[in-house]
Amino acid sequence: MISAERFLDEAFKLGFSTYTGVPCSFLKPLINASIESDKLSYIPAVNEGDAVGIAAGVYLGGGLPVVMFQNSGLGNAVNPFTSLIQTFEIPILMIATLRGDPNSHPDEPQHRLMGKITTQLLDLMEVSWSWFPEDEDDMKKTMEFIKDRIIDSKKPHVLVMKKGSVEPYELNEQLESTIVNGLITNDYENDESEMVTRIEFMEKIIEKTNQNHDLIIATTGYSGRELYAASDRKNHFYMVGSMGCAIDIGLGLSIQRPDKRVIVIDGDGAILMRLGAMSTVGFMAPKNLNHIVLDNGAYESTGSQKTVSSLIDFKMIAHSNRYRNSIKMNSLKDFDSLLDSNMKGPNFIHFPIKKGVSSKLPRPSITPKEVAIRFRENIEN
Ligand SMILES: Cc1ncc(C[n+]2csc(CCOP(=O)(O)OP(=O)(O)O)c2C)c(N)n1
C-alpha cells in the first residue's frame, strides 16, 4: 500500500498537477487528497469520456493531466480515447481501477465482465498500461519511467489499480464552485433574415480573433473544415472525431490558460451528444470560456439528418448549468459587438445558422498530430 499524498507529491514533482475524473471507491484516497491539496486542482467530470476530453484540453494548454476513473467507465471513454487522444497523439496519464478483478474475491455482478476484459480492452485500443504501484520504494522509478514514456511517445498510459493499493484518506473538504448567478439575455431580435451560413460565421471569427490571444476549438465535421477553409492559423484546433468533446477540450484549456480567450465552436448535434459536460463548465466557471453552438437543426456533416434541436431551448440549458451569460442571437453584427464587449464568462451563445456548405470544401492538409503540436507550441511561445 502507498500513501495518497506521497503518490500525488511524486507526480507533482514530475509536472502532473491537474486531475480530473469520476469517482470510484478504490480511488477515494487519491481523489480526496487531490481535492484537498493546495497545489493541485481537481476538475469534477460527469462522464469518463468528458474527463478524457478535459484532460486533452489541459495538455493542449501546456499542462500535464491525470485522469482517474473506475473501469466500468472505460466504455464511456472509448471514443475520446481512440479518436482524440490516440489520433492527436496527446500524452495523458490515467488511473483506472479494476473492479471485478478476475484474480481476486468475487465482486458485484455488474463488474464481472468489465473486470475480465479491462486490460484486454486497453490492449485492443493500443493503449499501454501497467499495474498501479503498490510499493512506495518502486513508486518514484515507475512514475519517472511512465512520464518519460508518455512524453517521448506522445501516447497515453494507464495505471490499472487493484483494490487496496492506496492507504485510506478521508475527505475533510469538499470542492466549492465559484459561480455567481447567471443571466439570460433576451435582448436580441433573432430576425430570420439575418441568419448566415457556417462559413460566413467562420469568416467573422477570423476577423475578430488573433493568433496570440485567442484559442479556438471547432467541433468535428464541417465546422473544423470550414474554419480551416476560412483561414488556417496556429491557434485553431480542428477536431476530427470525439464528437461532443469540443466543450470538454475548451474547458480544460480555459482552466489551464486563464490568460487566453477560449472560443468553442460547437454543433447542435455535437453538444446534444454530451450535454452533461456543460454542468462541469458551470461548476468550474472559467471567466475566459465562450461556448457557441451553431445550430442548423441537422447533422449536416453526415447528410443533414434532422437533430432534435428544434425542441430544445439551449439558452435555458446553459443557464440551468450556471453559465454566467446565456444568449441566443443570429446576427453577425450582434455577435461582433458581443465579442468586442469582452464579457466575462462562462458565456453561452446559441447561434442559429442556415444550412449549406461549399461543394469544394477542403479537409485540413495538416494532420491531427501536427495540429496538436502547433497549437500547444503556439501557446507556449
Ligand atoms: C461518436 C460519433 N458519432 C457519430 C459521428 C459521425 N458524425 C460526424 S459529424 C456528425 C454530425 C455533427 O452534427 P452537428 O454537430 O450538428 O454539426 P453539423 O454537421 O451540422 O455542422 C456526425 C453524426 C462521429 N464522428 N462520432
The ligand as an ORCA input file, in Angstrom:
! r2SCAN-3c Opt
* xyz 1 1
  C     -19.207      9.486    -31.605
  C     -19.521      9.858    -33.015
  N     -20.754      9.608    -33.519
  C     -21.041      9.960    -34.793
  C     -20.104     10.556    -35.583
  C     -20.415     10.919    -37.027
  N     -20.569     12.373    -37.195
  C     -19.568     13.184    -37.544
  S     -20.011     14.770    -37.719
  C     -21.601     14.400    -37.316
  C     -22.673     15.444    -37.348
  C     -22.410     16.571    -36.398
  O     -23.582     17.366    -36.327
  P     -23.551     18.819    -35.731
  O     -22.737     18.843    -34.515
  O     -24.943     19.324    -35.641
  O     -22.746     19.671    -36.808
  P     -23.043     19.911    -38.376
  O     -22.566     18.693    -39.087
  O     -24.488     20.171    -38.566
  O     -22.200     21.114    -38.668
  C     -21.764     13.040    -37.037
  C     -23.039     12.401    -36.643
  C     -18.827     10.784    -35.014
  N     -17.846     11.382    -35.684
  N     -18.579     10.432    -33.747
*
